[in-house]
Amino acid sequence: MTDRSPLRDLSAPPFATRHIGPSDADRARMLEAVGYDSVADLVAVAVPGAIRSAEPLDLPEAASEEQAIAELRALAARNRTPVSMIGLGYHDTVTPAVIRRNLLENPGWYTAYTPYQPEISQGRLEALLNFQTMVADLTGLDVAGASLLDEATAAAEAMTLARRAGRAKSPVFVVDADALPQTKAVLATRAEPLGIELAEADLSAGLPDGELFGVLVQYPGAGGRLKDFRAVAEQAHARGALVVAAADLLALTLVEAPGTLGADIAIGSSQRFGVSFGFGGPHAAYMSVREGLQRQMPGRLVGVSLDGDGRPAYRLALQTREQHIRREKATSNICTAQVLLAVIASMYAVYHGPEGLRRIAQRTHRHAAVLAAGLREGGVEIVHDDFFDTVLARVPGRAAEVVAAALEQGVNLRLADADHVGVSCDEKTTGEHLRAVWEAFGVSGVVLEDLDTATADALPAALVRTTGYLAHPVFHSHRSETAMLRYLRRLQDKDIALDRSMIPLGSCTMKLNATTEMEPITWPEFAGVHPYAPAGQAEGYLELIGDLERWLAEVTGYDAVSLQPNAGSQGEFAGLLAIRAYHRANGEHERDVCLIPSSAHGTNAASAVMAGMRVVVVACDEDGNVDVPDLKAKIDKHRDRLAAIMVTYPSTHGVYEETITEICELVHQAGGQVYVDGANLNALVGLAKPGAFGADVSHLNLHKTFCIPHGGGGPGVGPVAVRAHLAAYLPGHPFEDGPVGPVSAAPHGSAGILPISWAYVRMMGAEGLKAATEQAILSANYLARRLAPHYPVLYTGREGVVAHECIIDLRQITKETGVTVDDVAKRLIDYGFHAPTMSFPVAGTLMIEPTESEDLAELDRFVDAMVAIREEIGKVASGGYDRDDNPLRGAPHTAESLLATEWSHPYTREEAAYPVASLRDGKYWSPVRRIDQAYGDRNLVCSCPPLEAYED
Ligand SMILES: *Cc1c(COP(=O)(O)O)cnc(C)c1O
């Protein structure tokens, strides 16, 4: 072999050079600024030697983008997508192409962050408010939230809400025998650690005797039956219990709303409003509640408030961050939810409007009614007379045979048990499908058209909907494709997402979501697989999942990985359940204390509470590290009851603690397990492995480190990774018994977005992943070094080096000048940037994480903005600007506010709009002035305001 290979030299540069922003020349300049000769030198100082991996990652050689797509095509080709009439809470649906391409496949929507900065999030907040309005209307309840993770976990959240909000002291929660089986399974997982007793009951004859704090009714049931639950609700209320209805949104366009029937809480999935199966997700669950319960609701709630000019503006209500995640007083650990999918579902309703939804529902129902009539004509017994879309047929001893025969015809049916087959119709059902089903049942000679004329609807008269819904103009104004396209564009343009500028959020890793990674998720072979399709239809998926589990185990140094948790919070819960089950298997039932450092992310303590543990807080020293003497004291005090410690590594302060291996040893010696929160894995990949430096279990956030986009606040995937001794206690399959139950409705959680992370690892390879981590560390140190002359940088490790993020401290500045972190964050909007993370983990500070994807020009543009803002602060300090009326306090400035005839401020309009020259080209204009948070919480409005609200 010779060294000379012109063809090799001319091949495309590896994908890693596209993913990583800075070039070699940029890197040289950054190293010079930081004062190191090489990246290796910097990393050797930053990352403690004790945790460094000696070996490179054992991963397949990096693939090119074309190669990765070809391999994904081959995997996709091994999935099969017959017509799916399985039902069980998942129904086929058409994603309108205008929504698919301009929303789901559009980085303007999918790369946005959670709307904590409401001024630059008005577009997605409006879309979420539409979602809330839609859900509140359809369920007939007063207030709806902005999405939960899936129907089963929403049911669990409703159960715990009922327990804390109700009057009854009983530990019993009654569950409808006709509830979805995965809902029952997740309820069981969630109930047990909290001491809640589940009682399954056939509710057709009313509520069984006895005390209870709540009851869940499935409406319609898993077997299709549509039942009026008014009597059950009355009986429950008479005993001081709350009523949860798990309801199908499409059915609700035809049948009476759960709120009208007496439900206090409604939950369910919005999947069939335009969101594909994706082998189980992601899909947005919903929750709505009656007046009086809204302040207890888990998840995010969008509300209306006023901006600085007195105009209506949207923001997240009732929370500085997530108010239900109140550490040890937490009532839920939901953080990342399903924003992108909730937005799709809301747009589906906006596009179809109430009449369109009703037509889709009627068509679905008629297919089911005609299907049942045909089966009856052929002598097949139909179990329920009243149903919406699902027909349950009784075929004693023949069910498996019928299901197999249907598959021969290209149709999946549900094998309910040996004697029963379930058939669910949906938006896409056709006469052809009905004929195939009849044939599978051995029914012939049915003439569909004749039956259609002769068959009455199967909706019970008492339940036919009389209450209206979706009267707001937004559900009537965007019916043509042009109008829809422009509505989507108008909302998108109001927001800052990664397609516009860097989003320097500490702890959230807003890196590139590459187009090649995103493309496969809308391929029909990935999007079209039902979560409970026979395993043989998902071979491609199962191989992809196996690859990703193996690769993540290699990256983290653990032995086994489950991809089931559909957010980081759920991964934490699953990891703690594994620890709990392990102690119990060893006969150590009393181990229930979870040590958590005071700097931890709020979800940690919340998850511990959900897993039935007692939280004991460990102090941090002034450098932000775990205070080891305090840790030792707490271990001593709780030695016999110690279950676990949960630490974030690198710490939430962005520092690699030198003592991590000692912390692991101390906890192990006392018989506890070590949970390392892996949300900051972007500082470790390729350099160190938590499973190798002493931890027993971690969750990762694929929506942070592994390129799944944030979607405006979800979807996410939070895999849980464990060492071998905990492998048996990973989350189980919803339909199988195991030592630990499922934490999500679908066996593989949000499988539909796993191709993104698969493609990332496949295209980066071991070297690329390591290079990304090294660049993330270099970029953070570059920013820290450039900002340090202007703002104090908090918490550094050895030689003043930080990890992958840095914290700048504004507390002294605020004291001296009155300029707050809020002022700086809002002023950054005028400069075209999303603010860094505000006041977490330390109040009065900003946490900045540049990620490896931002190039040097963008990092410098951000530094320039921060330096210019510091100069503005200086002018406030020196009296050059008024303390109360200056460009910082006035930020953000809308075009309208600057174009007003009257301009009474002591600073100029030009200073407000164009503080740096580069803004003259393509400036982002905030759509609203600064939003009054307190006003919105005092005057809570969580559905679309009437149009008059916008009039002067
Ligand atoms: C993001 C994050 C979490 C929670 O993850 P979600 O997916 O939002 O539930 C937990 N811990 C840390 C340190 C995080 O940054």
The ligand as an SDF file (V2000), in Angstrom:
LIG
                    3D

 15 15  0  0  0  0  0  0  0  0999 V2000
  -32.5900   18.2980   32.1370 C   0  0  0  0  0  0  0  0  0  0  0  0
  -32.1760   17.7250   33.4190 C   0  0  0  0  0  0  0  0  0  0  0  0
  -32.9740   16.7700   34.0840 C   0  0  0  0  0  0  0  0  0  0  0  0
  -34.4020   16.4280   33.6850 C   0  0  0  0  0  0  0  0  0  0  0  0
  -34.5930   15.9490   32.4000 O   0  0  0  0  0  0  0  0  0  0  0  0
  -36.0200   16.0240   31.7070 P   0  0  0  0  0  0  0  0  0  0  0  0
  -35.8390   15.2890   30.4420 O   0  0  0  0  0  0  0  0  0  0  0  0
  -36.3380   17.4620   31.5090 O   0  0  0  0  0  0  0  0  0  0  0  0
  -37.0060   15.3710   32.5920 O   0  0  0  0  0  0  0  0  0  0  0  0
  -32.4730   16.1960   35.2290 C   0  0  0  0  0  0  0  0  0  0  0  0
  -31.2700   16.5300   35.7290 N   0  0  0  0  0  0  0  0  0  0  0  0
  -30.4850   17.4740   35.1320 C   0  0  0  0  0  0  0  0  0  0  0  0
  -29.1590   17.8270   35.7380 C   0  0  0  0  0  0  0  0  0  0  0  0
  -30.9120   18.1080   33.9620 C   0  0  0  0  0  0  0  0  0  0  0  0
  -30.1610   19.0320   33.3810 O   0  0  0  0  0  0  0  0  0  0  0  0
  1  2  1  0
  2  3  1  0
  2 14  2  0
  3  4  1  0
  3 10  2  0
  4  5  1  0
  5  6  1  0
  6  7  2  0
  6  8  1  0
  6  9  1  0
 10 11  1  0
 11 12  2  0
 12 13  1  0
 12 14  1  0
 14 15  1  0
M  END
$$$$
